[in-house]
Amino acid sequence: MVNIILPDGKNIELTDGATAYVLAETISKRLAQKAIAAEVNSEKRDLSAVLKSGDKVRIIAEPDADALDILRHSTAHLMANAVQNIFKDAKVTIGPVINDGFYYDFDYNGAFSPEDLEKVEAEMVRLATQDDKLVRSEVPIKDAVAKFAKLEENFKVELIEDLARDFGTESVSLYTQGAFTDLCRGPHVPSTGKIKHFKLLSVAGAYWRGDEKNKMLQRIYGTAFFKKEDLDAYLNMLEEAKRRDHRKLGKQLGLFMFDDEIGAGFPLYLPRGGQLRATLEEYERHEHLRRDYKVVYGPVLLKKDVWVRSGHYDNYRENMYFTEVDNTAFGIKPMNCVNHIAMYKSELRSYRDLPIRMFELGHVHRHEKSGALHGLMRVRAFTQDDAHLFCREDQLEEEIGGILDLIKDIFTMFGFEFTHAVATRPEKYVGTPEIWDLATKILISAMDKRSLPYTINEGDGAFYGPKIDVLLKDAIGRTWQCSTIQCDFNLPERFDISYIAEDGAKKRPVMLHRTILGSIDRFIGVLIEHFTGAFPFWLAPEQVRVMNITDGQAEYAKKIANELKLKGFRIETDLRNEKINFKIREAQLMKVPHMVIVGKSEQEANNVSIRLRNGENKNSLDFLKYIDILGVLDATKTLDLWR
């Protein structure tokens, strides 16, 4: 008999040679039906894995997130099988799980069409109904290379040889379903019959291993779910996302543009987009100033030596741009921390001076691959609402708490739901494990004191410290990572920054790196899609459009517009000799929150009639009363169109 330990600490005895599936069946028939794989001693394994005494085992079953990832990875294999059945010359490369789905890259002389994807889907359905088992085998490196070389799968041969060279791997695992075999670590679903609800979504080009010097491949994206209703809901969300696409709305609303002569990934803000951004940035300055942050500015170009000292050159240089000035190497900043450290060091600091909170809307550049660029969401030049806090260790938890409160205030005002995740030490890091553990503990403690739920993202910290990431949920349920709080004991050491403690001794401050909105550009993209371009009154680039019914009210309309402008509101006029319904429709297409309509009766009574963006009408309103209402809407930053 073998003794198996369950997650709750209970023990179950099974006969020798029992598999993870047998364990699931022993626990309950229902669990066995929904079981996908198992976690054995923290390692994910197939249900066919034989268990041994003392193993700690968790059955991975639908609808767990781990189970869904495994289902999607198995669906990627099924897709690769189907592609090769239809397109005999297609060679397989890699096919990982990604957020909300999977992809597989193929070396194929041609371009897969939408009609091709339909054929592949039909073949996937046929293969799934065969309910072929996915059988794992462990094969020596030499035999695996020979097998894939015979099939002329040269990309797989390269992967296997790299595993042997870089990691000393002596064997690799292969998975076979029917006549199709693929290189994979696994685990996978027990059989193709588990794969029922899937959809192939799109095709894109992708370089082998993401290197522009390598061959261009064809990447097919897809998704899969356990339930048809979940798949349908996801496909509906994708359709809604297309309607909200910030690139399309940005063009329609005249917010921003890109120009090939300027360069890919470098956004240009048009007047309406510039006003939107200026309003957002002014709001952020106000919120920081009233929390005792000090506004600072620093240069974009810094000597390479400071990036070497900071660790960015060794750990981040592939994301940076470098140039030379007067025979001296410079790096364009990808973040603002080095400038802020120089400002801190510019004078002697006492323990009484701390904490010091520096805030900068800092323009930064990062070298993104061309294939990763996506409107405002992924660009090469952007502005961060960056701040660095220098504090004593005994102040650290309170300062982290203050940042968490600021994040809550701002995102609640926008109407976002949000969650927190703690990212821990990555493989590539600076500093000692002990310092990392201390910093991680303090981050978690600050959230625990506010009863904030969080998840742990193992190994996802910045190279210089652990962090809290905040994920927003938008109007259609997508998540966006914007805010981050990074706890850093390492850069103060590297740059030898200090303060004079109460006993007269020099001590190191702790440094907090943090953003709230993150990339202002990316956040604007998120806002466009969240609000479908229909921004709240306080944020809208054009808050009110004044329009006349006939030429006889043109002067009165101009007078109203000028008075509203003097009150600080963002006003446009439409005095064209057009029908009023045509003017209203154009204003609604531009998603203007308020339309002021003046005719003969409004002019005679010195009042206004209002048409709201949502179609509501507020007729014959006293103009001074209307100004008061606008003031309330602007000051309270409400999401409502009327108060």
VEXDREN-2710 file (C-alpha; in Angstrom, 1 decimal):
% VEXDREN-2710
k/r/px/py/pz
1/MET/0.0/0.0/0.0
2/VAL/1.0/3.6/-0.5
3/ASN/0.1/6.5/1.8
4/ILE/-1.0/9.7/0.0
5/ILE/-1.3/13.1/1.7
6/LEU/-4.1/15.4/0.6
7/PRO/-4.0/19.2/0.7
8/ASP/-6.1/19.3/4.0
9/GLY/-3.5/17.0/5.6
10/LYS/-5.7/13.8/5.5
11/ASN/-4.2/10.6/4.4
12/ILE/-5.5/8.1/1.9
13/GLU/-4.1/4.5/1.4
14/LEU/-4.0/3.2/-2.2
15/THR/-2.6/0.0/-3.7
16/ASP/0.9/-0.1/-5.1
17/GLY/1.1/1.4/-8.6
18/ALA/-2.0/3.5/-8.1
19/THR/-2.2/6.6/-10.4
20/ALA/-3.4/10.1/-9.7
21/TYR/-6.7/9.2/-11.5
22/VAL/-7.2/6.3/-9.1
23/LEU/-6.8/8.8/-6.2
24/ALA/-9.4/11.1/-7.7
25/GLU/-11.8/8.2/-8.2
26/THR/-11.2/7.1/-4.6
27/ILE/-12.0/10.5/-3.3
28/SER/-15.2/10.8/-5.4
29/LYS/-16.6/9.7/-8.7
30/ARG/-17.6/13.3/-9.5
31/LEU/-14.1/14.5/-8.9
32/ALA/-12.7/11.8/-11.2
33/GLN/-15.1/12.9/-13.9
34/LYS/-13.9/16.5/-13.7
35/ALA/-10.2/15.7/-13.0
36/ILE/-7.7/17.0/-15.6
37/ALA/-4.3/16.5/-13.9
38/ALA/-2.6/16.4/-10.5
39/GLU/-0.1/18.4/-8.5
40/VAL/2.3/16.0/-7.0
41/ASN/4.7/17.4/-4.5
42/SER/4.2/20.9/-6.1
43/GLU/4.8/19.5/-9.6
44/LYS/2.0/19.3/-12.1
45/ARG/1.7/15.8/-13.5
46/ASP/-0.7/13.8/-15.7
47/LEU/-3.5/11.8/-14.2
48/SER/-1.6/8.7/-15.4
49/ALA/1.3/9.5/-13.1
50/VAL/2.0/6.6/-10.6
51/LEU/2.1/7.8/-7.0
52/LYS/4.4/6.7/-4.3
53/SER/4.1/6.7/-0.5
54/GLY/4.4/10.1/1.1
55/ASP/3.4/12.1/-2.0
56/LYS/1.4/15.2/-1.3
57/VAL/-1.2/15.4/-4.0
58/ARG/-3.8/17.9/-5.2
59/ILE/-6.2/16.9/-7.9
60/ILE/-6.5/19.6/-10.6
61/ALA/-10.1/19.6/-11.8
62/GLU/-12.4/21.9/-13.7
63/PRO/-13.2/24.7/-13.3
64/ASP/-9.8/25.5/-11.6
65/ALA/-7.6/28.0/-13.4
66/ASP/-4.8/25.4/-13.5
67/ALA/-7.2/23.0/-15.1
68/LEU/-8.2/25.5/-17.7
69/ASP/-4.6/26.3/-18.6
70/ILE/-3.9/22.6/-19.1
71/LEU/-7.1/22.2/-21.2
72/ARG/-5.9/25.1/-23.4
73/HIS/-2.4/23.7/-23.8
74/SER/-3.9/20.4/-24.9
75/THR/-6.1/22.3/-27.3
76/ALA/-3.0/23.9/-28.8
77/HIS/-1.6/20.4/-29.4
78/LEU/-4.9/19.3/-31.0
79/MET/-4.7/22.4/-33.3
80/ALA/-1.1/21.5/-34.3
81/ASN/-2.3/18.0/-35.1
82/ALA/-5.2/19.3/-37.2
83/VAL/-3.0/21.8/-39.1
84/GLN/-0.5/19.2/-40.1
85/ASN/-3.2/16.8/-41.2
86/ILE/-4.5/19.5/-43.6
87/PHE/-1.3/21.4/-44.5
88/LYS/1.2/18.6/-44.9
89/ASP/4.2/20.9/-45.3
90/ALA/3.5/22.9/-42.2
91/LYS/6.2/22.5/-39.4
92/VAL/5.4/23.0/-35.8
93/THR/7.4/25.2/-33.4
94/ILE/6.0/26.2/-30.0
95/GLY/2.5/26.4/-28.7
96/PRO/2.1/27.9/-25.2
97/VAL/-0.9/29.0/-23.1
98/ILE/-1.4/32.7/-22.8
99/ASN/-4.0/34.9/-21.1
100/ASP/-7.4/33.8/-22.1
101/GLY/-6.2/31.2/-24.6
102/PHE/-3.2/29.8/-26.5
103/TYR/-1.3/30.0/-29.8
104/TYR/0.9/27.8/-31.9
105/ASP/3.5/29.0/-34.4
106/PHE/4.0/27.2/-37.7
107/ASP/6.6/27.4/-40.4
108/TYR/4.4/27.4/-43.5
109/ASN/5.0/28.8/-46.9
110/GLY/1.9/30.9/-47.2
111/ALA/-0.6/32.7/-45.0
112/PHE/-3.5/31.0/-43.2
113/SER/-6.8/32.5/-44.3
114/PRO/-10.1/32.7/-42.3
115/GLU/-11.3/29.9/-44.4
116/ASP/-8.3/27.8/-43.5
117/LEU/-9.0/28.3/-39.8
118/GLU/-12.6/27.0/-40.4
119/LYS/-11.1/23.9/-41.9
120/VAL/-8.7/23.4/-39.0
121/GLU/-11.5/23.8/-36.5
122/ALA/-13.5/21.2/-38.3
123/GLU/-10.6/18.8/-38.2
124/MET/-10.0/19.5/-34.5
125/VAL/-13.7/18.5/-33.9
126/ARG/-13.1/15.3/-35.8
127/LEU/-9.9/14.5/-33.9
128/ALA/-11.5/15.3/-30.5
129/THR/-14.4/12.9/-31.1
130/GLN/-11.9/10.1/-31.6
131/ASP/-11.0/10.5/-27.9
132/ASP/-7.4/9.6/-28.4
133/LYS/-5.4/9.3/-25.2
134/LEU/-2.5/11.7/-24.7
135/VAL/0.4/9.4/-23.9
136/ARG/3.6/10.6/-22.3
137/SER/6.9/9.0/-23.0
138/GLU/10.4/9.9/-21.7
139/VAL/12.9/9.7/-24.5
140/PRO/16.7/10.1/-24.5
141/ILE/18.0/13.2/-26.2
142/LYS/19.7/11.3/-29.0
143/ASP/16.5/9.4/-29.9
144/ALA/14.3/12.5/-29.7
145/VAL/16.6/14.4/-32.0
146/ALA/16.6/11.5/-34.5
147/LYS/12.8/11.2/-34.4
148/PHE/12.2/14.9/-35.1
149/ALA/15.0/15.1/-37.7
150/LYS/13.4/12.2/-39.6
151/LEU/10.1/14.2/-39.6
152/GLU/12.1/17.3/-40.8
153/GLU/10.9/19.1/-37.7
154/ASN/14.0/21.2/-37.5
155/PHE/12.6/23.7/-34.9
156/LYS/12.0/20.8/-32.5
157/VAL/15.5/19.5/-33.1
158/GLU/16.9/23.0/-32.2
159/LEU/14.8/23.1/-29.0
160/ILE/15.9/19.7/-27.9
161/GLU/19.6/20.4/-28.6
162/ASP/19.4/23.7/-26.7
163/LEU/17.9/21.8/-23.7
164/ALA/20.8/19.4/-23.7
165/ARG/23.5/22.1/-24.2
166/ASP/22.1/24.8/-21.7
167/PHE/20.7/22.6/-19.0
168/GLY/22.4/19.3/-19.4
169/THR/19.1/17.6/-20.0
170/GLU/19.6/13.9/-20.8
171/SER/16.0/13.1/-21.9
172/VAL/12.8/14.9/-22.9
173/SER/9.1/14.1/-22.6
174/LEU/7.0/13.6/-25.7
175/TYR/3.2/13.4/-25.9
176/THR/1.4/11.3/-28.5
177/GLN/-2.2/11.5/-29.5
178/GLY/-3.1/9.1/-32.4
179/ALA/-0.5/9.6/-35.1
180/PHE/0.7/13.0/-33.8
181/THR/3.7/13.4/-31.4
182/ASP/4.9/16.7/-29.9
183/LEU/7.7/17.7/-27.6
184/CYS/6.2/19.0/-24.4
185/ARG/6.8/19.1/-20.6
186/GLY/3.1/18.6/-19.9
187/PRO/0.9/17.8/-18.2
188/HIS/-2.1/17.3/-20.5
189/VAL/-5.7/16.2/-20.4
190/PRO/-6.1/12.4/-20.3
191/SER/-7.7/12.3/-23.8
192/THR/-8.8/14.5/-26.7
193/GLY/-12.4/13.8/-25.8
194/LYS/-12.0/16.3/-22.9
195/ILE/-11.5/19.1/-25.6
196/LYS/-15.0/20.2/-26.6
197/HIS/-15.5/24.0/-26.6
198/PHE/-12.9/25.9/-28.5
199/LYS/-12.5/28.6/-31.2
200/LEU/-9.6/29.7/-33.4
201/LEU/-9.5/33.5/-33.3
202/SER/-6.9/35.0/-35.6
203/VAL/-3.6/34.7/-37.4
204/ALA/-0.5/36.9/-37.1
205/GLY/3.1/36.8/-38.1
206/ALA/5.8/36.0/-35.4
207/TYR/9.5/35.6/-35.6
208/TRP/11.0/32.4/-34.3
209/ARG/11.9/32.9/-30.7
210/GLY/10.8/36.6/-31.0
211/ASP/14.1/37.5/-32.8
212/GLU/13.6/39.8/-35.8
213/LYS/16.7/38.1/-37.4
214/ASN/15.0/34.8/-37.4
215/LYS/12.4/33.4/-39.8
216/MET/8.9/34.8/-39.9
217/LEU/6.3/32.2/-38.8
218/GLN/2.5/32.0/-38.9
219/ARG/0.9/32.2/-35.4
220/ILE/-2.6/30.9/-34.9
221/TYR/-4.4/32.2/-31.8
222/GLY/-7.3/30.3/-30.2
223/THR/-9.1/29.8/-26.9
224/ALA/-10.9/26.9/-25.1
225/PHE/-13.3/26.5/-22.2
226/PHE/-14.9/23.7/-20.3
227/LYS/-18.4/25.0/-20.9
228/LYS/-20.0/26.3/-24.1
229/GLU/-21.7/29.2/-22.3
230/ASP/-18.2/30.3/-21.1
231/LEU/-16.9/30.2/-24.6
232/ASP/-19.9/32.1/-25.9
233/ALA/-19.5/34.8/-23.2
234/TYR/-15.8/35.2/-24.1
235/LEU/-16.6/35.5/-27.8
236/ASN/-19.2/38.1/-27.1
237/MET/-16.7/40.0/-25.0
238/LEU/-14.3/40.0/-27.9
239/GLU/-16.9/41.5/-30.1
240/GLU/-17.6/44.1/-27.5
241/ALA/-13.8/44.8/-27.3
242/LYS/-13.7/45.4/-31.0
243/ARG/-16.5/48.0/-30.6
244/ARG/-14.4/49.6/-27.9
245/ASP/-11.0/49.4/-29.6
246/HIS/-9.2/52.5/-28.5
247/ARG/-7.3/52.7/-31.8
248/LYS/-10.6/53.0/-33.8
249/LEU/-12.2/55.3/-31.2
250/GLY/-9.0/57.4/-31.0
251/LYS/-9.2/58.1/-34.7
252/GLN/-13.0/58.7/-34.7
253/LEU/-12.7/61.1/-31.7
254/GLY/-9.6/62.9/-32.9
255/LEU/-7.5/61.9/-29.8
256/PHE/-4.2/60.6/-31.1
257/MET/-2.4/59.2/-34.1
258/PHE/0.8/57.5/-35.2
259/ASP/2.9/58.4/-38.2
260/ASP/5.4/56.1/-40.0
261/GLU/7.7/59.0/-40.7
262/ILE/7.9/59.7/-36.9
263/GLY/8.3/56.0/-36.1
264/ALA/6.3/53.1/-34.8
265/GLY/5.4/53.2/-31.2
266/PHE/5.6/57.0/-30.8
267/PRO/2.2/58.4/-30.2
268/LEU/1.1/61.9/-31.3
269/TYR/-1.7/63.5/-29.3
270/LEU/-4.1/65.7/-31.3
271/PRO/-5.7/68.7/-29.7
272/ARG/-8.7/66.8/-28.2
273/GLY/-6.3/64.0/-26.9
274/GLY/-3.9/66.6/-25.7
275/GLN/-6.7/68.2/-23.6
276/LEU/-7.8/64.8/-22.3
277/ARG/-4.2/64.0/-21.2
278/ALA/-3.6/67.5/-19.7
279/THR/-6.8/67.2/-17.6
280/LEU/-5.8/63.8/-16.4
281/GLU/-2.3/64.9/-15.5
282/GLU/-3.5/68.0/-13.7
283/TYR/-5.8/65.9/-11.6
284/GLU/-2.9/63.6/-10.7
285/ARG/-0.7/66.6/-9.7
286/HIS/-3.5/67.9/-7.5
287/GLU/-3.9/64.5/-5.7
288/HIS/-0.2/64.2/-5.1
289/LEU/0.4/67.7/-3.9
290/ARG/-2.4/67.4/-1.3
291/ARG/-0.6/64.2/0.0
292/ASP/2.7/66.1/0.5
293/TYR/4.5/64.8/-2.7
294/LYS/7.0/67.3/-4.2
295/VAL/6.8/67.7/-8.0
296/VAL/10.2/67.2/-9.7
297/TYR/11.5/66.9/-13.3
298/GLY/14.6/65.2/-14.6
299/PRO/16.4/64.8/-18.0
300/VAL/15.7/62.0/-20.5
301/LEU/19.4/61.3/-21.4
302/LEU/21.8/60.1/-18.7
303/LYS/25.3/58.8/-18.7
304/LYS/25.7/55.1/-19.3
305/ASP/27.8/54.9/-16.0
306/VAL/24.7/55.6/-13.8
307/TRP/22.8/52.8/-15.5
308/VAL/25.7/50.4/-14.9
309/ARG/25.7/51.5/-11.2
310/SER/22.0/51.1/-10.9
311/GLY/22.0/47.6/-12.3
312/HIS/19.8/48.5/-15.3
313/TYR/22.7/48.0/-17.7
314/ASP/23.2/44.4/-16.6
315/ASN/19.6/43.5/-16.0
316/TYR/17.5/45.7/-18.4
317/ARG/19.7/47.0/-21.2
318/GLU/17.9/45.0/-23.9
319/ASN/14.9/47.3/-23.2
320/MET/16.9/50.5/-23.4
321/TYR/18.2/52.9/-26.1
322/PHE/21.8/54.1/-26.1
323/THR/23.7/56.8/-27.9
324/GLU/27.0/58.8/-27.7
325/VAL/27.5/62.5/-27.0
326/ASP/31.1/64.0/-27.0
327/ASN/32.6/60.5/-26.9
328/THR/30.6/59.6/-23.8
329/ALA/28.0/56.9/-23.8
330/PHE/24.5/57.8/-22.7
331/GLY/21.3/55.9/-22.1
332/ILE/17.8/57.1/-22.6
333/LYS/15.9/56.6/-19.4
334/PRO/13.4/53.7/-19.2
335/MET/12.3/54.9/-15.8
336/ASN/12.9/57.9/-13.5
337/CYS/14.5/56.4/-10.3
338/VAL/18.2/57.4/-11.1
339/ASN/17.3/61.1/-11.5
340/HIS/15.4/61.0/-8.2
341/ILE/18.3/59.4/-6.4
342/ALA/20.6/62.2/-7.6
343/MET/18.1/64.8/-6.3
344/TYR/18.0/63.0/-2.9
345/LYS/21.8/63.0/-2.7
346/SER/22.0/66.7/-3.6
347/GLU/21.9/67.7/0.1
348/LEU/22.5/66.2/3.5
349/ARG/19.3/64.5/4.9
350/SER/18.2/64.1/8.5
351/TYR/15.9/61.5/9.9
352/ARG/13.5/64.4/10.5
353/ASP/13.4/65.1/6.8
354/LEU/12.0/61.6/6.0
355/PRO/9.8/60.5/4.3
356/ILE/10.6/62.4/1.1
357/ARG/8.1/61.9/-1.6
358/MET/9.2/62.9/-5.2
359/PHE/6.6/62.8/-8.0
360/GLU/7.3/63.2/-11.7
361/LEU/5.2/62.8/-14.8
362/GLY/8.4/61.5/-16.4
363/HIS/8.8/60.8/-20.1
364/VAL/10.6/57.5/-20.7
365/HIS/11.5/55.2/-23.6
366/ARG/11.7/51.4/-23.8
367/HIS/12.8/49.3/-26.7
368/GLU/9.7/47.2/-27.5
369/LYS/9.7/44.8/-30.3
370/SER/7.7/45.9/-33.3
371/GLY/5.4/42.9/-33.1
372/ALA/4.4/43.8/-29.5
373/LEU/3.3/47.4/-30.3
374/HIS/-0.4/47.9/-29.9
375/GLY/-1.9/51.4/-30.1
376/LEU/-1.4/53.3/-26.8
377/MET/-1.3/50.0/-24.8
378/ARG/2.3/49.2/-25.8
379/VAL/4.4/52.0/-27.1
380/ARG/8.1/52.9/-27.1
381/ALA/7.8/56.4/-25.7
382/PHE/5.4/57.1/-22.8
383/THR/4.9/59.1/-19.7
384/GLN/4.8/57.5/-16.2
385/ASP/3.1/59.0/-13.1
386/ASP/6.3/58.0/-11.3
387/ALA/7.1/58.6/-7.7
388/HIS/9.9/57.6/-5.4
389/LEU/9.6/57.7/-1.7
390/PHE/12.7/57.7/0.6
391/CYS/11.9/56.7/4.2
392/ARG/13.2/55.1/7.3
393/GLU/12.6/51.4/7.7
394/ASP/10.2/52.1/10.6
395/GLN/8.1/54.4/8.2
396/LEU/8.0/51.9/5.4
397/GLU/4.8/50.1/6.2
398/GLU/2.9/53.3/6.7
399/GLU/4.2/54.8/3.4
400/ILE/3.1/51.6/1.6
401/GLY/-0.3/51.9/3.2
402/GLY/-0.6/55.6/2.1
403/ILE/0.1/54.5/-1.5
404/LEU/-2.5/51.8/-1.3
405/ASP/-5.0/54.4/0.0
406/LEU/-4.2/56.7/-2.9
407/ILE/-4.7/53.9/-5.4
408/LYS/-8.1/53.1/-3.8
409/ASP/-9.2/56.7/-3.9
410/ILE/-8.3/57.2/-7.6
411/PHE/-9.6/54.0/-9.0
412/THR/-12.8/54.1/-7.0
413/MET/-13.4/57.6/-8.4
414/PHE/-13.1/56.2/-12.0
415/GLY/-15.5/53.4/-11.0
416/PHE/-13.0/50.5/-11.5
417/GLU/-12.9/47.3/-9.5
418/PHE/-9.4/46.2/-8.7
419/THR/-7.3/43.4/-7.1
420/HIS/-3.8/43.1/-5.7
421/ALA/-0.9/40.7/-6.4
422/VAL/2.5/40.4/-4.6
423/ALA/5.3/39.7/-7.0
424/THR/8.3/37.9/-5.4
425/ARG/12.0/37.5/-6.2
426/PRO/12.8/36.6/-9.8
427/GLU/15.7/34.4/-11.0
428/LYS/17.7/37.5/-12.1
429/TYR/17.9/39.9/-9.1
430/VAL/20.3/42.2/-7.1
431/GLY/20.7/42.1/-3.4
432/THR/20.5/39.3/-0.8
433/PRO/17.6/36.8/-0.3
434/GLU/17.3/38.1/3.3
435/ILE/16.6/41.6/2.2
436/TRP/14.1/40.4/-0.4
437/ASP/12.3/38.4/2.2
438/LEU/12.1/41.4/4.6
439/ALA/10.8/43.7/1.8
440/THR/8.2/41.1/0.8
441/LYS/7.0/40.6/4.4
442/ILE/6.5/44.4/4.8
443/LEU/4.5/44.7/1.6
444/ILE/2.2/41.9/2.7
445/SER/1.8/43.3/6.2
446/ALA/0.7/46.7/4.8
447/MET/-2.1/44.9/2.8
448/ASP/-3.1/42.6/5.7
449/LYS/-3.6/45.7/7.9
450/ARG/-6.1/47.0/5.4
451/SER/-7.7/43.6/5.0
452/LEU/-6.9/43.6/1.2
453/PRO/-7.0/40.2/-0.5
454/TYR/-4.1/39.4/-2.7
455/THR/-2.5/36.6/-4.8
456/ILE/1.2/35.7/-5.0
457/ASN/3.0/35.9/-8.3
458/GLU/6.1/33.9/-7.7
459/GLY/9.3/35.2/-9.3
460/ASP/7.6/38.2/-11.0
461/GLY/9.3/41.0/-9.0
462/ALA/11.5/43.7/-10.5
463/PHE/15.2/42.8/-10.5
464/TYR/15.8/45.2/-7.6
465/GLY/12.8/44.4/-5.3
466/PRO/9.5/42.7/-4.7
467/LYS/6.3/44.6/-5.6
468/ILE/2.6/44.9/-5.3
469/ASP/0.8/45.0/-8.6
470/VAL/-2.8/46.4/-8.9
471/LEU/-5.0/44.9/-11.6
472/LEU/-8.0/46.9/-12.8
473/LYS/-11.2/45.3/-14.2
474/ASP/-12.8/47.3/-17.0
475/ALA/-16.4/47.5/-18.1
476/ILE/-16.3/44.3/-20.0
477/GLY/-14.3/42.3/-17.4
478/ARG/-10.8/42.5/-18.8
479/THR/-7.9/43.1/-16.4
480/TRP/-5.2/45.7/-16.8
481/GLN/-2.0/46.0/-14.7
482/CYS/-1.5/49.7/-13.9
483/SER/-0.4/50.5/-10.4
484/THR/2.8/49.1/-8.9
485/ILE/4.6/49.5/-5.5
486/GLN/8.1/48.3/-5.5
487/CYS/10.1/48.0/-2.3
488/ASP/13.8/48.6/-2.8
489/PHE/16.6/48.2/-0.3
490/ASN/19.2/47.7/-3.1
491/LEU/19.5/51.0/-5.0
492/PRO/20.1/53.0/-1.8
493/GLU/23.1/50.7/-1.2
494/ARG/24.4/50.8/-4.8
495/PHE/24.2/54.7/-4.8
496/ASP/25.4/55.0/-1.3
497/ILE/22.5/57.3/-0.2
498/SER/22.0/57.9/3.5
499/TYR/20.5/60.1/6.2
500/ILE/21.7/61.2/9.6
501/ALA/19.9/59.1/12.2
502/GLU/18.8/60.4/15.7
503/ASP/22.1/59.1/17.2
504/GLY/24.2/61.0/14.6
505/ALA/25.1/57.8/12.7
506/LYS/24.6/57.5/8.9
507/LYS/21.9/55.1/7.9
508/ARG/20.4/53.9/4.6
509/PRO/16.9/54.9/3.7
510/VAL/14.5/52.5/2.0
511/MET/13.3/53.5/-1.4
512/LEU/9.8/52.9/-2.7
513/HIS/9.2/53.0/-6.5
514/ARG/5.5/53.4/-7.4
515/THR/3.1/54.4/-10.1
516/ILE/-0.7/54.8/-9.8
517/LEU/-2.0/55.0/-13.4
518/GLY/1.3/53.6/-14.6
519/SER/1.9/54.6/-18.2
520/ILE/-0.4/57.7/-18.8
521/ASP/-0.6/56.7/-22.4
522/ARG/-1.7/53.2/-21.7
523/PHE/-4.2/54.3/-19.0
524/ILE/-5.7/56.7/-21.6
525/GLY/-6.1/53.7/-23.9
526/VAL/-7.8/51.8/-21.0
527/LEU/-10.1/54.7/-20.3
528/ILE/-11.1/55.0/-23.9
529/GLU/-12.1/51.3/-24.0
530/HIS/-13.7/51.3/-20.5
531/PHE/-15.9/54.3/-21.3
532/THR/-16.2/53.6/-25.0
533/GLY/-14.9/57.1/-25.5
534/ALA/-17.8/58.6/-23.6
535/PHE/-15.7/60.2/-20.8
536/PRO/-17.1/61.6/-17.6
537/PHE/-18.0/65.3/-17.8
538/TRP/-14.9/66.4/-15.7
539/LEU/-12.5/64.5/-18.0
540/ALA/-14.1/65.0/-21.5
541/PRO/-11.9/67.1/-23.8
542/GLU/-15.0/68.9/-25.0
543/GLN/-17.5/69.2/-22.1
544/VAL/-20.2/71.3/-23.7
545/ARG/-21.1/72.1/-27.3
546/VAL/-23.3/75.2/-27.8
547/MET/-25.5/75.2/-30.9
548/ASN/-28.2/77.6/-32.3
549/ILE/-31.4/76.6/-34.0
550/THR/-31.4/79.6/-36.4
551/ASP/-28.9/82.4/-37.3
552/GLY/-31.0/84.7/-35.2
553/GLN/-29.6/83.1/-32.0
554/ALA/-25.9/83.0/-33.2
555/GLU/-24.8/86.0/-31.1
556/TYR/-26.7/84.7/-28.0
557/ALA/-25.0/81.3/-28.5
558/LYS/-21.5/83.0/-28.7
559/LYS/-22.3/84.9/-25.5
560/ILE/-23.2/81.7/-23.6
561/ALA/-20.1/79.9/-24.9
562/ASN/-17.8/82.8/-23.8
563/GLU/-19.3/82.9/-20.3
564/LEU/-18.8/79.2/-19.9
565/LYS/-15.2/79.5/-21.1
566/LEU/-14.6/82.2/-18.6
567/LYS/-15.8/79.8/-15.9
568/GLY/-13.1/77.4/-17.0
569/PHE/-15.2/74.9/-18.9
570/ARG/-14.1/73.3/-22.2
571/ILE/-16.6/74.7/-24.8
572/GLU/-17.0/74.4/-28.6
573/THR/-19.7/76.0/-30.7
574/ASP/-21.6/74.8/-33.7
575/LEU/-23.2/77.9/-35.4
576/ARG/-23.5/76.4/-38.9
577/ASN/-26.6/76.9/-41.0
578/GLU/-27.6/73.2/-40.5
579/LYS/-30.7/71.6/-39.0
580/ILE/-30.4/71.2/-35.2
581/ASN/-30.9/67.4/-35.4
582/PHE/-27.9/67.1/-37.7
583/LYS/-25.8/69.2/-35.2
584/ILE/-27.0/67.1/-32.3
585/ARG/-26.1/63.9/-34.1
586/GLU/-22.6/65.1/-34.9
587/ALA/-22.1/66.1/-31.2
588/GLN/-23.3/62.7/-30.1
589/LEU/-20.9/60.9/-32.5
590/MET/-18.1/62.9/-30.8
591/LYS/-19.6/61.8/-27.4
592/VAL/-19.9/65.3/-26.1
593/PRO/-21.5/65.1/-22.6
594/HIS/-23.7/68.2/-22.9
595/MET/-25.2/70.0/-25.8
596/VAL/-26.6/73.5/-25.1
597/ILE/-29.4/74.3/-27.6
598/VAL/-30.7/77.9/-27.9
599/GLY/-33.6/79.0/-30.0
600/LYS/-35.8/82.0/-30.0
601/SER/-37.6/81.2/-26.7
602/GLU/-34.3/80.5/-24.8
603/GLN/-32.8/83.8/-26.1
604/GLU/-35.8/85.8/-25.0
605/ALA/-35.9/84.2/-21.5
606/ASN/-32.1/84.2/-21.1
607/ASN/-32.1/80.5/-20.4
608/VAL/-30.9/77.3/-22.1
609/SER/-32.1/73.9/-23.1
610/ILE/-29.8/71.0/-22.6
611/ARG/-29.5/67.7/-24.5
612/LEU/-27.4/65.1/-22.6
613/ARG/-25.2/62.6/-24.4
614/ASN/-27.6/59.8/-23.2
615/GLY/-30.6/61.4/-24.9
616/GLU/-32.1/63.1/-21.9
617/ASN/-33.4/66.6/-22.3
618/LYS/-33.4/69.5/-19.7
619/ASN/-35.5/72.2/-21.2
620/SER/-35.8/75.9/-20.4
621/LEU/-33.2/76.0/-17.6
622/ASP/-32.0/79.2/-16.0
623/PHE/-28.5/79.8/-17.4
624/LEU/-26.9/80.7/-14.0
625/LYS/-28.4/77.6/-12.4
626/TYR/-26.9/75.6/-15.3
627/ILE/-23.5/77.0/-14.6
628/ASP/-23.8/75.9/-10.9
629/ILE/-24.7/72.4/-12.1
630/LEU/-21.6/72.2/-14.3
631/GLY/-19.5/73.4/-11.4
632/VAL/-20.7/70.5/-9.3
633/LEU/-20.1/68.0/-12.0
634/ASP/-16.6/69.2/-12.5
635/ALA/-15.7/69.5/-8.8
636/THR/-17.1/66.2/-7.7
637/LYS/-15.7/64.2/-10.6
638/THR/-18.8/62.2/-10.7
639/LEU/-19.5/59.6/-13.4
640/ASP/-23.0/60.9/-13.7
641/LEU/-24.0/63.3/-16.5
642/TRP/-26.3/65.5/-14.3
643/ARG/-26.6/66.5/-10.7
END
